[in-house]
Amino acid sequence: METLNSYILLIDSYFGSAAWFPLFLLSIGIFFTVYLGVPQFKYFLRGWKILFSSGKDNEGQTTPFQALSTALSGTVGTGNIGGVAMAIFIGGPAALFWMWITAFLGMTTKFVEVSLSHAYREKNKSGEISGGPMIYMEKGLNMKWLGVIFTFSLLISTFGSGNMPQIDNISSTIESSFGIQPLITSIFMSFLVALVIIGGIQRISSIAAAIVPLMAFIYLIGGLSVLIFNYENIIPSFKVIILDVFKGTSVAGGFLGASFSLAFTYGVARGLYSNEAGQGSAPIAHATSKTKHSVEEGFVSILEPFIDTIIICTLTGLVILSSGVWTEKFTNSFEKTSMFVVNGNLDEKDGKEILNFLSGEDSIIKSFSGELNVVSGEIREAVTILNNRSIAEDVTVNKNSIPYTGKIIIRNNEIEGNYEFTGKSLVKSAVLTSKAFNKGFFGNYGEYIVSIGLLLFAFSTVITWAYYGDRCTAYLFGESSIIYYRILYILAFFIAGTGFIDTEIIWNFALITVAASTLPNLISIFLLRKQMRDLISSYNNK
C-alpha cells in the first residue's frame, strides 16, 4: 500500500497538486468574471427567483430546484466535512481563505459550464434529455476526441471522487461513533445505493430534493451550536485565516506549521473538490432542467458554490478553528501511509525539519531502518513516531490487539508484518470535524450530528455521481452498457467501505481524477467564450 500511495502522490505532484493546476483553474475563473461583467453579483438574485419556478411548459426532466438539489447532492459530501478538515490539517487556517476565493471565482465558472451544457443538450432514443461538457465539446467545438478524453476522465472520477471517498468516510465515522463494523455499513449502504440509482435521474432528483434541505438543516444546527458555545473564538478564527494567508501558519500546539504554498495548493484543491466548479460534473445534472432559457439555468447554478463552499464549508472550517481541535492531539490508531518512524527524539522545535522531511525535501531527519525493539508494547529505541503530520505521543505497539514484545523490522519506512500502532496525534478528515462538533452544546453527542450529516451528504453524493457515470458510459459505449457500469460502481463502493483500501490512498487518488476531468473542460469553456456571450445577449434581447 505504501508503494502504491507513493506512486499516486508522484503523479499528483505533477498534476492535481502541482502549482500550475490551481493557477490555471483560478485564471479561468478570473477571466470569465471580467469577460462577463462579474455575473456572481449581477445574476445572484435572479438565480434565487428562477430556482422555485416549476418550468411546467418547458422541455426537461427536472425542475430548477430538483436540478440544483441533484447537483448540490453531488457536491455537498465528504468534501464539506472531511475535505475542509484535510485542507486545514495540511495547509492550516489560511487554506479556508483559498477555498473562499475558489468558490467566488467558481460561481462564474459554474455559470458558464452549466449554461453551455443546457444549450447543447440533446434527446436520446428514449426521448430523455441529457447533456454535459462532452456534448458541447462535440457540437460546439467539433472536437469529439476531446469529449471522449473528458468523458473517460470523468468516468474514472466517478469512482475516485464520487464513490470510494464517500463510503470510506461513512464507514470510518459510523464505526467511530456507533461501533458498527465497516463491513456491515458497506453492505447496507450498497443495497440502498443500488435501490436508488436503478431509477435513473427522476428518482435520484426526487430523493436529492428531499435529502439536501434536511441534511443542510441538521448540519447547520450542529455547527451553530459549536460556534455559539465558542463564540469568543470566532473573531480570532477569522483573524488567523486572513493573517496566515501570505506568511503561512506557525507552530500551534501539535500543529507543526504550514507554508503559503501548502495553504494555497490544498485550499484551492479542496475547494474544487467540494464545489466541483470547472470539473464538468454538475452541468450533467443541470442539463435536465426545465428552464426556458439556458442562461437561466446558469443563474441557478451560481448558487451552488455559494451554498456548498461559502456557507457549508465555512461553517465546518470555523467549527474546527474555534473549537481548537486542529492543534489538539487525540488517541487514535495509526494508518501506515500517515505514519513514519524516524531517528532521534524530536520535539516541536524540530517542526521545520519535520515538515521538510514529510514533503520529501532535504532534511536532517532520516527514516529509521533496522530492528525496532519493543517490550510490552513500548518502543525501546531512540526513535520518534510521526503520525498525521505531528509528533505522536504515548505510542503503543500491539499485535492481534495484545501489547507486543519482540523485534519489528523496518526498511525504507515499510514495516514487515502486521502491527497496530496507537497513540496520541493530530487527527484528520471527518474524524477531525467530529472532534470539533463535540465541543458544542451537544457535548460528546456532537459527533453523532457529523455521523448523520456525513451519512446523508455522502449518500446523496454517491447516487448523483452514479448518474454522471451513467451519462459518461452511455456517451462512450452506448445506453445498453449502463447496467455493467452500475454493477462495477456498486462493487467499488462496497470494497472501499470495508476498509481494504487505505483512506490516504483514496483521497490522493480522488485529487488526480478531479484534475484529469477538469483540465479539458476548462480549455473547452474558454474556447466557447464567444458562444457564451452570445447566449447572454440572446437572453437579454428576448
C-alpha positions in Angstrom: 0.0 0.0 0.0 2.9 2.4 0.8 4.4 1.9 -2.6 1.1 2.4 -4.4 0.4 5.6 -2.4 3.9 6.9 -3.3 3.2 6.4 -7.0 -0.2 8.2 -6.7 1.5 11.1 -4.9 4.2 11.3 -7.6 1.6 11.6 -10.3 -0.4 14.1 -8.3 2.7 16.2 -7.7 2.9 16.8 -11.5 -0.8 17.2 -12.0 -3.5 18.0 -9.4 -1.2 19.3 -6.6 1.3 21.0 -9.0 1.3 24.8 -8.7 0.2 25.2 -12.4 -3.2 23.5 -11.9 -4.8 25.7 -9.2 -3.4 28.8 -11.0 -5.0 27.7 -14.3 -8.3 27.0 -12.5 -8.3 30.4 -10.9 -7.2 32.1 -14.1 -10.2 30.8 -16.0 -12.5 32.0 -13.2 -10.9 35.4 -13.2 -11.1 35.7 -17.0 -14.8 34.9 -17.1 -15.5 37.1 -14.1 -14.1 40.1 -16.0 -15.3 38.9 -19.5 -18.9 38.5 -18.4 -19.0 41.5 -16.1 -19.0 39.8 -12.6 -22.0 37.5 -13.1 -21.6 36.4 -9.4 -23.1 39.7 -8.3 -25.2 40.6 -11.4 -27.3 37.4 -11.6 -27.2 36.2 -8.0 -30.7 37.3 -7.1 -32.1 36.1 -10.4 -30.9 32.7 -9.6 -32.9 32.6 -6.4 -36.0 33.8 -8.3 -35.8 31.1 -11.0 -34.9 28.4 -8.5 -38.5 28.0 -7.3 -40.2 28.2 -10.7 -41.9 25.0 -12.0 -40.8 25.1 -15.6 -44.1 23.4 -16.4 -44.3 24.1 -20.1 -40.5 23.7 -20.9 -38.6 20.7 -22.0 -36.7 18.7 -19.5 -37.0 16.1 -16.8 -36.4 18.0 -13.6 -37.5 21.4 -12.1 -34.8 24.0 -11.5 -35.0 23.2 -7.7 -34.6 19.4 -8.4 -31.7 20.1 -10.8 -29.9 22.3 -8.2 -30.6 19.8 -5.4 -29.2 17.0 -7.6 -26.1 19.0 -8.4 -25.7 20.0 -4.7 -26.2 16.5 -3.6 -23.2 15.7 -5.9 -21.1 18.4 -4.4 -22.2 18.6 -0.8 -20.5 15.5 0.6 -17.4 14.4 2.4 -15.6 17.4 0.8 -17.6 19.7 3.1 -16.9 17.6 6.2 -13.7 15.7 5.6 -12.3 17.8 2.8 -12.3 21.1 4.7 -10.7 19.3 7.7 -8.0 17.9 5.4 -7.3 21.4 4.0 -6.8 22.9 7.4 -4.9 19.8 8.6 -2.3 20.2 5.9 -2.4 23.9 4.9 -3.5 25.5 8.2 -6.3 28.1 8.6 -5.3 30.0 5.5 -6.4 27.1 3.4 -10.0 28.2 4.1 -9.3 31.6 2.6 -8.3 30.0 -0.7 -11.4 27.8 -0.6 -13.4 31.1 -0.5 -11.5 32.5 -3.5 -12.0 29.3 -5.4 -15.8 29.4 -4.6 -16.2 33.0 -5.6 -14.5 32.5 -8.9 -16.1 29.1 -9.3 -19.5 30.8 -9.3 -18.7 32.2 -12.7 -17.0 29.1 -14.0 -20.1 27.1 -12.9 -22.4 29.7 -14.6 -20.5 29.2 -17.9 -20.3 25.4 -18.0 -23.9 24.9 -16.9 -25.3 27.4 -19.5 -23.3 25.8 -22.3 -24.3 22.3 -21.2 -28.0 23.3 -21.1 -27.7 25.0 -24.5 -26.1 22.0 -26.3 -28.2 19.2 -24.6 -29.9 16.6 -26.7 -32.5 13.8 -26.7 -31.7 10.2 -26.7 -33.7 7.5 -28.5 -36.0 7.1 -25.4 -36.9 10.8 -25.6 -34.9 11.6 -22.4 -32.9 14.9 -22.4 -29.3 14.8 -21.3 -26.2 16.9 -21.7 -22.8 17.7 -20.4 -19.4 19.1 -21.4 -18.8 16.2 -23.8 -21.8 17.3 -25.8 -20.6 21.0 -26.2 -17.1 19.7 -26.9 -18.6 17.6 -29.8 -21.2 20.0 -31.1 -19.8 23.4 -30.1 -16.2 22.8 -30.8 -16.4 19.9 -33.3 -13.9 18.1 -31.1 -15.4 14.7 -30.3 -12.0 13.4 -29.4 -11.8 16.0 -26.6 -15.2 14.9 -25.5 -14.0 11.3 -25.3 -11.0 12.3 -23.2 -13.2 14.4 -20.8 -15.8 11.7 -20.6 -13.3 8.9 -19.8 -11.6 11.1 -17.2 -14.9 11.9 -15.5 -16.0 8.3 -15.7 -12.8 7.3 -13.7 -13.5 10.3 -11.4 -16.9 8.9 -10.5 -15.0 6.2 -8.6 -12.2 8.4 -7.2 -14.3 11.4 -6.3 -18.0 10.5 -6.0 -17.8 6.9 -4.8 -15.0 5.5 -2.8 -14.1 8.5 -0.6 -17.7 8.8 0.4 -18.2 5.3 1.7 -14.8 5.3 3.3 -15.7 8.3 5.4 -19.1 6.9 6.1 -17.8 3.6 7.4 -15.0 5.0 9.4 -17.1 7.7 11.1 -20.0 5.3 11.8 -17.6 2.8 13.4 -16.0 5.6 15.5 -19.4 7.0 16.6 -21.6 3.9 16.9 -19.2 0.9 16.9 -20.7 -0.6 13.8 -18.2 -2.6 11.7 -17.4 -1.2 8.3 -18.5 -4.4 6.6 -22.0 -4.1 7.9 -22.2 -0.4 6.9 -20.8 -1.2 3.5 -23.4 -4.0 2.8 -26.3 -1.8 4.0 -25.3 1.3 2.1 -24.5 -0.6 -1.1 -28.0 -2.0 -1.1 -29.6 1.5 -0.6 -27.5 3.0 -3.4 -28.4 0.2 -5.8 -32.1 0.7 -5.0 -31.9 4.3 -5.9 -29.7 4.5 -9.0 -31.7 1.9 -10.9 -34.4 4.5 -11.1 -32.3 7.0 -13.1 -32.4 10.8 -12.9 -36.0 11.2 -11.9 -35.7 9.0 -8.8 -32.3 10.5 -8.0 -33.5 14.1 -8.3 -36.6 13.4 -6.2 -34.6 11.9 -3.4 -32.0 14.6 -3.7 -34.7 17.3 -3.4 -35.8 15.7 -0.2 -32.4 15.0 1.4 -30.5 18.2 0.6 -32.6 20.6 2.7 -32.8 18.1 5.6 -29.1 17.4 5.7 -28.2 21.1 5.5 -30.6 21.9 8.3 -29.2 19.2 10.6 -25.6 20.1 9.9 -26.3 23.8 10.3 -27.9 23.3 13.8 -24.9 21.2 15.0 -22.3 23.7 13.6 -24.0 26.7 15.1 -24.2 25.0 18.5 -20.4 24.8 18.5 -19.9 28.4 17.3 -22.3 29.8 19.9 -20.5 27.7 22.6 -17.1 29.0 21.5 -18.3 32.5 20.4 -15.3 34.2 21.8 -13.0 32.3 19.3 -15.0 33.2 16.2 -13.3 36.6 15.5 -9.8 35.3 16.3 -10.5 32.4 13.9 -11.3 34.9 11.1 -8.1 36.8 12.0 -5.9 33.8 11.8 -7.4 32.8 8.5 -6.6 36.2 7.0 -3.3 36.9 8.7 -1.8 33.5 7.8 -2.7 33.9 4.1 0.7 35.2 2.9 3.0 34.2 5.7 1.9 30.6 6.4 0.9 29.2 9.7 3.3 28.9 12.6 3.6 26.1 15.1 0.5 25.9 17.2 0.1 23.1 19.8 0.6 19.8 18.0 0.3 21.5 14.6 3.8 21.9 13.2 3.0 24.8 10.8 2.3 25.1 7.1 3.7 27.2 4.3 1.9 29.6 1.9 2.3 27.0 -0.8 0.6 24.3 1.1 -2.3 26.6 2.2 -2.8 27.8 -1.4 -2.5 24.4 -3.1 -4.7 22.4 -0.7 -7.2 25.2 -0.2 -7.8 25.5 -4.0 -7.7 21.7 -4.5 -10.2 21.1 -1.7 -12.3 24.0 -2.8 -12.6 22.5 -6.2 -13.2 19.0 -4.8 -16.0 20.5 -2.7 -17.9 22.6 -5.2 -16.7 21.0 -8.4 -16.6 24.3 -10.3 -15.0 23.7 -13.7 -14.9 20.0 -13.3 -17.8 19.4 -15.6 -19.8 17.1 -13.4 -22.7 19.4 -12.2 -23.6 20.5 -15.8 -24.8 17.0 -16.5 -27.4 17.4 -13.8 -28.4 20.9 -14.7 -28.8 19.9 -18.4 -32.0 18.1 -17.5 -33.7 21.2 -16.0 -37.0 22.7 -17.4 -35.7 26.2 -17.5 -36.9 28.2 -20.6 -33.5 29.7 -21.5 -30.2 28.0 -20.9 -28.7 31.1 -19.3 -31.5 30.9 -16.6 -30.2 27.6 -15.5 -26.8 29.2 -15.4 -28.2 31.7 -13.0 -29.4 28.9 -10.8 -26.0 27.2 -10.8 -24.3 30.3 -9.4 -26.0 29.5 -6.1 -24.2 26.1 -6.0 -20.7 27.1 -5.0 -22.2 29.8 -2.7 -24.2 27.2 -0.7 -21.6 24.5 -0.9 -18.5 26.4 0.0 -19.2 29.9 1.2 -21.9 28.6 3.6 -21.3 24.9 4.5 -17.5 24.7 4.1 -17.1 28.0 6.1 -19.3 26.6 8.8 -17.1 23.5 9.0 -13.9 25.5 9.0 -15.0 27.9 11.7 -16.2 25.0 13.9 -12.8 23.3 13.6 -10.8 26.5 14.3 -13.0 28.0 17.0 -13.1 24.7 18.9 -9.3 24.4 18.8 -9.2 20.8 17.9 -7.0 21.4 14.8 -4.0 21.8 17.2 -5.0 19.1 19.7 -3.8 15.5 19.8 -6.2 12.6 20.3 -5.8 8.9 20.9 -6.1 7.1 17.6 -4.9 4.1 15.5 -2.2 5.0 13.1 -2.6 4.3 9.3 0.6 3.1 7.7 0.5 5.7 5.0 0.3 8.5 7.6 3.0 7.1 9.9 6.8 7.5 9.8 9.5 6.1 12.1 12.5 8.4 12.2 15.8 8.5 14.0 16.2 10.5 17.2 14.0 12.0 19.9 12.3 15.0 18.2 10.0 17.7 19.6 8.1 20.8 18.2 11.3 22.9 17.8 12.2 20.5 15.0 9.0 21.3 13.2 10.5 22.9 10.1 12.8 19.9 9.5 9.9 17.5 10.1 7.8 19.4 7.5 10.7 19.2 5.0 11.0 15.5 5.7 7.3 14.9 5.2 7.3 17.0 2.0 10.2 14.9 0.5 12.6 17.9 0.7 16.2 17.9 2.0 16.1 17.4 5.8 18.5 16.3 8.5 15.8 13.9 9.7 16.1 10.4 8.3 13.8 7.4 8.3 14.7 4.6 10.8 15.9 1.4 9.2 16.7 -1.8 11.1 15.2 -3.7 14.0 12.9 -1.9 16.4 12.9 -3.4 19.9 9.5 -3.5 21.6 8.7 -4.6 25.2 5.1 -4.9 26.3 4.1 -2.5 23.6 6.7 0.1 24.4 9.4 1.0 21.8 12.9 1.0 23.4 14.8 2.6 20.5 15.7 6.3 20.3 13.2 7.0 17.6 10.2 9.3 17.0 6.9 8.2 15.6 5.4 10.8 13.3 1.7 10.4 12.6 -0.8 12.6 10.8 1.9 15.3 10.4 2.6 15.5 14.1 4.8 14.0 16.7 3.0 11.1 18.2 2.9 10.6 22.0 2.2 7.6 24.3 2.7 5.2 21.4 1.8 1.6 22.0 2.5 -1.3 19.6 0.0 -4.2 19.6 -0.3 -7.4 17.6 -3.7 -9.1 17.4 -4.9 -6.5 19.9 -2.3 -7.6 22.5 0.8 -5.5 23.6 3.7 -6.8 21.5 7.1 -7.9 22.7 9.8 -8.6 20.2 11.5 -7.1 17.2 10.0 -5.2 14.3 11.9 -4.9 11.1 11.6 -1.6 9.2 13.1 -1.0 5.8 12.5 2.2 3.7 9.7 3.1 6.1 7.9 -0.1 5.3 7.1 -2.3 8.3 7.4 -6.0 7.8 4.4 -7.8 9.4 1.1 -6.6 10.8 1.4 -4.5 13.9 -1.0 -1.9 15.3 0.4 1.4 16.4 -1.8 3.6 18.6 -1.1 6.8 20.5 -1.9 10.5 20.6 -1.5 12.6 17.5 -3.4 15.1 15.4 -6.4 13.7 13.6 -7.7 14.5 10.1 -10.6 14.3 7.7 -14.1 13.6 9.0 -12.7 12.5 12.4 -11.3 16.0 13.0 -14.7 17.5 12.2 -16.3 15.0 14.6 -14.0 16.0 17.4 -14.9 19.7 16.7 -18.6 19.1 16.9 -18.1 17.5 20.4 -17.0 21.0 21.6 -20.5 22.5 21.4 -23.8 22.4 23.4 -24.3 18.7 22.5 -21.0 17.6 24.1 -19.8 14.2 23.1 -23.1 13.7 21.2 -22.0 16.3 18.7 -20.1 13.7 16.7 -23.4 11.9 16.0 -24.6 15.0 14.1 -21.5 14.7 12.0 -22.2 11.0 11.5 -25.8 11.6 10.5 -24.8 14.6 8.3 -22.0 12.6 6.7 -24.3 9.7 6.0 -26.8 11.9 4.3 -24.2 14.0 2.5 -22.2 11.1 1.2 -25.3 9.0 0.2 -26.7 11.8 -1.9 -23.2 12.4 -3.4 -22.9 8.7 -4.4 -26.3 8.5 -6.1 -25.7 11.7 -8.1 -22.3 10.6 -9.2 -23.8 7.3 -10.3 -25.9 9.3 -12.8 -22.9 11.2 -14.0 -21.2 7.9 -14.6 -24.4 6.6 -16.4 -24.2 9.5 -18.9 -20.4 9.1 -19.4 -20.9 5.3 -20.0 -23.7 6.0 -22.5 -21.6 8.5 -24.4 -18.6 6.2 -24.7 -20.2 2.8 -25.0 -24.0 3.3 -25.6 -27.0 3.1 -23.4 -27.0 -0.7 -23.2 -23.7 -0.6 -21.3 -25.0 1.3 -18.3 -26.0 -1.8 -16.4 -22.4 -3.0 -16.4 -21.2 0.4 -15.1 -23.7 0.3 -12.3 -22.6 -3.2 -11.2 -19.0 -2.0 -11.2 -19.9 1.2 -9.3 -21.7 -0.7 -6.5 -18.8 -3.2 -6.3 -16.2 -0.5 -5.9 -18.4 1.3 -3.4 -18.7 -1.9 -1.3 -14.9 -2.7 -1.4 -13.9 0.9 -0.3 -16.4 0.7 2.6 -14.9 -2.5 4.0 -11.6 -0.8 4.8 -9.5 -2.9 2.5 -8.2 0.3 0.8 -6.3 2.9 2.9 -8.1 6.3 3.4 -5.0 8.3 2.4 -4.8 6.4 -0.9 -8.5 7.1 -1.7 -8.2 10.8 -1.0 -5.0 11.2 -3.1 -6.5 9.2 -6.0 -9.5 11.5 -5.9 -7.4 14.6 -6.3 -5.9 13.2 -9.5 -9.2 12.2 -11.1 -10.7 15.6 -10.3 -7.8 17.3 -12.1 -8.0 14.9 -15.1 -11.6 15.8 -15.9 -11.3 19.5 -15.1 -8.4 20.4 -17.5 -10.2 19.5 -20.8 -13.4 21.2 -19.5 -11.7 24.5 -18.7 -10.0 24.5 -22.1 -13.4 23.9 -23.8 -15.3 26.7 -22.0 -12.5 29.1 -22.8 -12.7 28.2 -26.5 -16.5 28.7 -26.3 -16.3 32.1 -24.7 -17.9 33.9 -27.6 -20.8 31.4 -27.7 -21.3 32.1 -24.0 -21.5 35.8 -24.5 -23.9 35.3 -27.4 -26.2 33.2 -25.1 -26.3 36.0 -22.6 -27.1 38.5 -25.4 -29.9 36.4 -26.7 -31.4 36.2 -23.2 -31.2 39.9 -22.7 -32.8 40.6 -26.1 -35.6 38.2 -25.9 
